[in-house]
Each structure stands twice: as structure tokens, then as C-alpha cells.
Amino acid sequence: MIGAPVIGAFVAFWAFWVLLLAGVLRGELGLRGILVFLALWVIGYSAFGLFFTSYVAALDIALVFTVFHGDVHLT
């Protein structure tokens, strides 16, 4: 059975990779930025275990601020 925490983990996981790709395509993340976010993801994966989903969600927020300069325009 799939519950809300599993769906949240799924969304956070894929949002990270989509945002990372968006940062590359928009030219907002260079090689150093990509490596920093990937290193943070790997550190979180190996260190946080149960709290990994919350950690990735925080990385997603940081990526949104970095890629979209703090705001996502929906119009």
C-alpha cells in the first residue's frame, strides 16, 4: 500500500533531478554548482537514512531559489 509519505518521497526525489536539469538547461548551474548539489545529495543519502526525504525536500527548495532566483512564475 502506498501512503502519503511514499508519494512525498517520490515527488521530492524526482523534483531534485528535474530541478537540477532545469538549472543546467537555463544556464544557472555550472559544473561547480552541479557538483555541489550532487555531493550534498550523496552526503544526505549516506548520512540521514530515515530523514533523507526531508533533506531532499530542503535541497529542492535550495535549487528553486538558485535556478529561479527565489520565485517560480506561474504566468
C-alpha positions in Angstrom: 0.0 0.0 0.0 1.3 3.4 -0.9 0.7 6.3 1.5 1.4 10.0 1.6 5.0 9.7 2.9 5.9 7.4 0.0 4.3 9.8 -2.5 6.1 12.8 -0.9 9.4 10.9 -1.1 8.7 10.1 -4.8 7.9 13.8 -5.6 10.9 15.1 -3.7 13.3 12.6 -5.4 12.2 13.4 -8.9 11.9 17.1 -8.3 15.6 17.2 -7.3 16.6 15.7 -10.7 14.2 17.8 -12.7 15.3 21.0 -11.0 19.0 20.0 -11.5 18.3 19.5 -15.2 16.4 22.8 -15.3 19.3 24.6 -13.7 21.7 23.2 -16.4 19.3 24.0 -19.3 18.7 27.5 -18.1 22.4 28.1 -17.6 22.0 28.9 -13.9 24.1 25.9 -12.7 27.7 25.5 -13.8 29.8 22.4 -13.2 30.7 23.6 -9.7 27.0 24.1 -8.8 26.1 20.7 -10.2 28.9 19.0 -8.2 27.9 20.8 -5.0 24.3 19.7 -5.2 25.2 16.2 -6.2 27.7 16.0 -3.3 25.1 17.3 -0.9 22.6 14.6 -2.2 25.1 11.8 -1.8 26.1 13.0 1.7 22.4 13.1 2.7 21.7 9.7 1.2 24.5 8.1 3.2 24.0 10.1 6.4 20.4 10.8 7.0 18.6 7.5 6.3 15.0 7.9 7.5 15.2 11.7 7.2 16.5 11.6 3.6 13.2 12.7 2.2 13.1 15.8 4.3 16.7 16.5 3.4 16.0 16.2 -0.4 13.0 18.4 0.0 15.3 21.1 1.5 17.7 20.6 -1.4 14.7 21.1 -3.7 13.9 24.4 -2.1 17.6 25.5 -2.4 17.5 24.5 -6.1 14.3 26.5 -6.7 16.0 29.6 -5.2 19.1 29.0 -7.2 17.5 28.2 -10.5 14.5 30.5 -10.5 16.1 33.3 -8.3 13.7 32.8 -5.4 10.3 32.7 -7.2 8.6 30.5 -9.7 6.4 32.5 -12.0 3.3 30.6 -13.0 2.1 33.1 -15.6 
